[in-house]
Amino acid sequence: MALILTEQERPRSAFRIPLRLWTWSPWSIFLLLAALTVALPLGMVLASLFQAAGPGWEQTPAATIRSYVVNSLILLAGTALLTGVTGVACAWLVAACEFPGRRVFAWLLVIPLALPAYVVAFGYGDLLDRLIPFVVWLRQAGGSSLARSGHDVLRYLTVIVVFSSVLYPYVYLAARSAFSTQSRSEIEAARMLGCGPLAAFFRVSLPLAWPAIAGGVILVAMEVINDYGAVEHFGIPTLTIGIFRFWFSFGDPDSAARIAGWALLVTFLLLGLERLSRGRRRFSETGGSPLARYRLRGGKGIAAMLVCFLPVLVGFLLPVSRLGYWSWLVGAGVWDREFLQQIGTSLFLAGGVTMLVLLAAIVVAYAERLHSFRLMRWCARLAILGYAIPSAVLALGVLRGLGWLDGLGGAAGNATLANWLLSGSVGALVFACVVRFLAVGFLPAQSGLKRVCGDLDASARCLGATPLRTLLRIDLLLLTPALWGAAILVFVDVLKELPLTLLLRPFNFETLATRAFNLVDQGRLPEAAPACLLIIATGLVGVFVLNHMIERGQS
């Protein structure tokens, strides 16, 4: 029962409006610097939309530039539709139905998230070659025009299926969590009003879970915009492909920045759509009994098993089995000194970035908790925005931002940090990776500070402990499990990152991701299989940790 206080009884803190929007401390200064490190690259990219393009823009036909946008939107729409249907269907079967193997599929359906889209594309690399007889039949039946159209349709469908097979877990996890937390009372009320199981799903369960589903679909769309390896492998020019072509083929960073600006606008549009989909709606549970599962027997149970097995087959079993077969064919010959050195380089990069991300995430999350002003929260949101930005856009923004800082240092006659970062070292790549994956470490740290630490900070401060001493002696000890999970996720994300590494790596700097991409680009697909399998193995560890964290949070 709510307690209603009169004006005389109401404590002053209940209606006091804070007059300050900011407070200066070492914590707030670090938070401000973290926000500026993200704002500067994004501002440089957005500014390129209002600047003159380079010579490569004039040499490129307008139809080609339009195709970058159109192809990106086609892949985005097709993948969003297919992942939405697949993720929601599997989530409903696992959360609301009882059939043989349900608990096993609850885990198996998350496994494809361990595979980057470009690795699955490599696994299906010769799929279009096997469809050549169908294209030949189309040419014999309807001429060359029909054959070209049919080949283009097959390429788009293949890429959409590849994307959907590894990205549907975003929707599946969000929808499964939403369905699992729904109360039985809403479904029973719908059944009493004459709704069957299917009608109750569309009229009650699906609308209640819509905000979570929309969030998962938006994440899928962002991953599609971010991809480079899969679309390059199948030859579909997208916005990311346009950035690479203007940058490397034309040597025109100004035109590449303009394409990056368009990709950034698409990303902001997706973020706005996600915000709009939630609107001002709030969905809270009544605390009733959990959702009663429908028992599926006989043919219905077998159909449910097949529906859940198909995404696992396409997204994990088939590509991994093909990569494993190719690795067996090439044998131990590929495990030479160069390959082992590339493994060490990948581990060194991922480990270094992980430590820096965790350090920055802890400080940013603690600064936001220590100074709960609205402007501080906005700075924290800006600091973690890099995870939503396509990697190619972020890389271009980082280089242009560092170049601008280097110009300021050159004008002043002094060497700057940007000058060192641009001199061919790995510093620019590490910096960009920290900016991109800061959100992966920040969100577990923020959640842990709110959920685990509770009022312990206030108690420590009352006993005279400083914020730094409180963080080191109390909070970090309580945050250790969450930080270990975040560290594994960051490590896996850095290990499989491709666009950032391709664009910002120094000369002769090769990781597992770039090795696999370069070998496939040279037509040596079987030799790329061992590197792909190592990426998948580390990804499986990350998926296991992620699923464990989700289940622990629900319990």
N, C-alpha and C positions, 0 to 999 in steps of 0.2 A: 504494500500500500504506500502510495506516494505521501510524503510529508509536506504539508503546505505551511509555509512560514509567513508570518506577517512582516510588514516593513520594519517593525522594531526588532523582531526576532531574527531577521535574515542577516547572516554574517556579511560584512562589508566585501569580502572577497567574492561573494556570489554575484554581485552586480558591478564590480569594479571593472572598468574598461582600461586595458593597458595603454598608456600614452606613448610608450616607446615601441618603435618597429624594429630596432636593432640594438645590440649591445656589443661592445668591443671586448674581445678576449682572444687569447691564442686559438681557442676552439672555433670561434666565429670567423676569425681571419682565415684559418685553414678551409673552412666551409666555403667562404667567399672565393678563395683561390680555386677550389675544386669546381665551383660553378663557372668561374671565368674560363677555366681550361676547356670546358665544353662549349661555352658560349662563343669563344673566339673562333674555333674552326667552323661552327655552324654559321656564324655571322659572315665569315669570309665566303662561304659557299653561296649564301643567300645574296650577298652583294654582287656576285658574278652575274646574277640575272639582270642587273641594271647596267652592266658594263659591256663594252664592245667585244664581240666574239673574235677569235683568232682566224687565221687564213683557212684552217681546216673546215670551219663552218661554211665558208663560201664555196669550197670545193665539193662539199657533200650535198647531193640532191635533197630537196625538201621532203620528198617521199621517203627517203631513207631515215631521216630524222623523225618523221611522223611514225614510222614503223617501230622505232624504239619504244614509243609510248603505247602504241596500239598493241604490240606483242606483249608488253608487260601487263597491260590491263586484261588481255585475253587469258594469259596464264594465271593471273591473280584471281579472276572470276571463276575460271574452271576449277582451279585448285581449292578455292574457298568452298565452292559448292560440293565437290566430291569429299573433301575432308569433313565438312559439316555433316553430310549424310552418314558417312562411315563412322565418324566419332560418336555422333548422337545415338545411332543404332546400336553400336557395340556397348556404349555406356549404359543404355537403357536395359539391354539384355543382362549385363553383369550386375547392375544395381537393383533391378526390379524383378528379375526372373530367376528361377532355379532350374538348372539343366545340368546334365553330366559335364564335368570339367569346368564349371563356372569359376571356381577359385583359381584354377591354373590359368585360365584365359585372362583373369583380372590382372595377372602379372605379365603374361605373354604379350598382351596388347600394348604394353608400354615399351617393349624391347626395340621396335623399329626406331624409336627416338635416338638410339645410340648411333645410328648410321647417318652421316651427312648425306645430303642429297646428291652431291657429286660422286660419292662412293657408290651409291645405288645406280647412278647413271653409268658409271664405269662397268658395274656388274651386268647391266643390260646393254652394254656398248654395241654389240652386234645385232641387236634386236631388229633394227630397221633393215639391216642387210638380209635378214631372213624373210622380210616382207616384200623383197624386190619382186618375186613372182606375182604377187598380188598387184603391184604397180604395173608390171608388164601386161597383166591381163586387162587392167584399166585402159592402158594405151591401145591395146588391140580392140577393145570394145568401144571406146569413145574418143580416141585420139590423144595427142600429146598434152592438150590443155587439161583434159580430165585426169591424166596421169600426174601432171604437176600438182593439180589441186588435191588429188588423193594423197600424194606423198606429203604435202604440207599438212593436211589434216592428220595423217598418221604421226608426223613429228610432234605436232601440238598435243595430240592425245597421249603420246608416249611420255612427254615431259610432264604433263598434268598427272598422269598415273604415278610417275616416279616421285614427283613432289608429294602427292597425296599419300603415298605408301609410307613415307617417313615423317610426315608432318601431322597426320591425323591424331597422334597421341596428344597434341596440344588441346584439341577439342575433346578428345576422349577423357582426359584427366579432369578437365573443367566440368564437363557434363556429368561424369561419374560422381564427382564430389557433390555437385548440386542435387542429383537424383538421390544420393545416399542420405542426405540430410533432410529430405522432405518428410513431412509427417504423414502418417497413415490417414489422418482424419480428412484431409482434403480429397484423397482418392476415394475414400468410403462415401463421402458426401456426394461426389460425382456419380458413383455407382448407384446410390439411393435415388438419384434424379434420373436414372435410366441410361446412363452412359456405360458402354461396354469398355473393355480394356483399351482398345485402340482410341476410342473417343475420349476417354479420360486422360490418355497420354497427350493428345493434341490440345485438349481444352484446359487441362490443369497442369500436368507435370512439365510440359514443354514451355508454356509461358513463365512458370516459376523459375525454370532453369535458364531462361533466355539470356539474362545478363552474363552469366558465366560462359555460355556457349558463344555469345558474340565476342567476348574477350578472347576466347581460344581461336576463333576464326580470324580475328585481327592479328594475333600473333603469327598465324599461318601466313597471312598476306604479307606481313613484314619479312618473313623468311624468304618468301618468293621474290620480293623486290631485292633482297640482299644477295641472292644466289648468283654465282658466276660460273662455277665449274660445270653444272648440269646443262645450262643453256648454251654454253660455249661448246660442249661436247656434242650436242644435237644440232648446233647451228641455228639457233633462234636468236636474232638480235633483240636484246632488251635494253633498258636504260643502263644497267651495269655494263653490258657489252659496249654500249656507246661510250661510256667513260674510258674503258680500256682502249678502244680504238682511237679516240681522239688523243689520248695521252701517249700511247706507244707508237701507233701507226703514223699519225700525223705530227707527233711531237708538239701538240697544241694544248697546253694545260688550260688556257682560257676557255676554249670550247668544251673541254672535258668538265670544267667547273660549271658551265651553263647546264650541261646534261645532269650533273650532280645536283644542281639547284632544282631541276624538275623532279628528280627522284626524292629530294628532301621535301618538296611540296606534297608529293604523293604520300610520303610517310606522315606528315602532319595531318593530311586529310584522313588517313586511317585512324590516327589517334583521336581526331575530332569525331569520327563516326563511332568509335568505341565509347567515347564520353557521351555522345548523343544517344546511343543505344541504351545506356543506363539511365540517362536523364536524372530526374529527381526521385525515381522509384527506389524504394527500399523493401527488401524481402526478408522478413524475419519469421523464424519458426515459432510455433506455439508451444513447443516442448512436449508434444504428444509422442506416442509410440512410433518407432521407425517404420518405414515403408514395408508392407507385407509383400513378399515375392510371389509372383505367379509361377506355379509349377508347370513346366513344359515336359511332357512325356511323349514317347513314340516319335512320330514324324516331326512334331514341333521342336522337340529337344534336339533331334539331329539337324534340323534346319538352323537352329540357334548356334549349334557348334560350328556348322559350316560358315555361317555369317561371321563369327568371331575368328575362325581359322584363316579365312581368305586374306584379310589384311596382314596377318603375321606371315603367311606364305609369300605374298608379293613383296612385302616390305623388309623381310629379314631372311627367311629360309632360302629362297631362290637366289638372291644376290650373294649371300654369304657362301652358299654351296658352290656357286660358280667361281667365286674368288678363291675358295679353298681348293677347288680342282685345278685352277691355273697355278696356284702356289705349289701344288704337288708336281705339276708339270715342269716348272722351272727349277725345282729342287733347291739345293743349298748353294747353288752358284751365285745367286743374287746377294747372299749374305757376305758381301765383301767388306773391306775396310771402309769404303766410301759410305755404304749403307749404315754401318754401325756408327760412323761419325754423324750421319744425319739423324739417327735415333738420339744420340747424345745431344745434338743441337736442339732437337725438339723438346727433350726433357729439360734442358737448361732454360730455354725460352719460357716454357709453360711453368716451370717452378719459380723462376724469377718474377714473372708477371703475377703469379698467384700470391706470392708474399707481399708484393706491392699493393695488389688489389685489397687483400685482407687488411693491411695496415691503413690504407686510405678509407676503406669502408667502416672500420671501427671508429676512426676519428670523426668521419662525417656523421655516422649514426649517433655517436655520443654527443657531438656538438648540437645536433638537432634536438636531442633529448634534454640537454642541459639548458638550452635557450629556446623555449617553446614559443617564439614569436612567429607570426605568419610569414614574414619575409625570410626567416631562417628555413621554414619548411619549403618555401618556393626555391630557395637556393639548393636545398637537398634534392628536390625533384629535378632541377636543372642539372645537377651534378651526375645523376644516374640516367640522364636522357640518352647517353651514348649507346646504350644497348638497343634502343629503338631505331637508331640511324643505320642505314646500309653501310657496310664496311668500306666499300669503294668511295662513298660520299665522305665518310669520316677520314679516310686516308688522304683524300684530296684536300679536305679542309685543314687537316693537320699540317700538310706540307705548305699550303698557302699561308697559314697562320705563322708557321715557323719562318717562312721566307719574309713575311712582313716584319717580324721581330728582328730577323737578321738585318733587314734594311735599316731599321732604326738603330741597331748597333753599329752598322757600317757608317751611317751618317754621323754618328757621334764619335767615330774613330776608335771604337772599342770592339773587341771580340765578345760575342754573346754566346749564351748557352745554345741558342738556335743554330749558330754557326757550327758548333760541334755536332749537334744532332744531324745537320744536313751534310756532314762531311763523309758520309758513307758508313757510319757506325750503326749499331743495332738500336741506338737510343730512341730514334723516331718510332720504330716498330713497337718497342716496349711501351713507350708513352701512349701510342694509339690503342694498344691492347688494354692498358689500364683504364683509359677513358671508356672504351667500349664495354668492358666486362665489370665495371665498378658496381653496376646494379646487382649482379649475381652475388657479390659479397655483401652489399649493403642491405638487401632485403632480409636475409636471415639474421644479420646483426641487429637491425631495427626491430624485427619481431621478437628476438630473444631479449632485448633490453626492455621491451614492454611486457613480455609474458613471464620471463623468468626472474628478472631482477626486482620487479615490483617496487616496493617502498624502501628497499635496502639502501638505495643511494641517499635518500633523505635521512635515514638513521645514521649512516656513516658521516654525513655532513654535520649532523647535530653533535656528533662526537668529535668534531674538529678535523676530520679528514678532508684533504683537498680533492678536487675533481679527479686529478691525475692519479692520486693514491687510491681513491675509490675505484677507479677503472682498473687499475693494475691488481689490487688486492682482492676485489670482490667480483666485479662484473666479468672480467675476462675468464675467471674460473668457472662461473656459471654459464658463460657463452661457449665454452670449449666444444661441446657436441655440435652445436649449430655451426660454429666456425669450421670444424672439420668437414662437415657436409658441404659448406660453401666452398671450401678450398678444393675439394674433389671436383665440384661442378665447374669452377673456374679453370682448373687444370685441364679438364677434358675439352672445354670450349676453346681454349687457346691452342691445344694440340691439333684440333681439326679445323682451325681457322685458315681459310684459303685466300680470299681477296686482300685482306690487310697484309698478309705475308708477301703475296706476289707484288704488291704495289710499293711496299716500304722496306723490303729486305735489302741489305747491302749486297755487294757483289760476292758470289760464291757462298751465299747463305741459304742452305737448303734444309727444309723440314720434311717430315713425313708427308704432309699435305702437298707441298710443292713438288716433291719427288714423284708422287703418284700422278699429279696433274701433268708434269712434264713428260713422263714416260707414256702416258696415254696420248698426249698431244703428238708424240713421235710415232704412234702406232704400235708401241710395245706394251700392249695391254696386259699380257700375262705377267710381265716383270713388275708391273705396278701392284699386283695382287697382294704380296706380302706387306707392303706399306699400308694398304687399305685395311688388311686384317688387323694390323696393330692399332690403327685408329679405331676400328670397331671394338677391339678388346677393351681399350680404355674407356670408350663410350658406354660399354655395358656396365662398367663399374659406376660411372656417373648415373646411369639410369637406375641401377639398384639403390644407390644412395638417395636419389630424388624420390623414388617410389616409397622408400622407407620413411623419408621425412614427411611425405604427404600423409601416409597412413598414421604416423605418430601424431601429426597435427590434428587429424580427424578424431583420433582416440582421446 
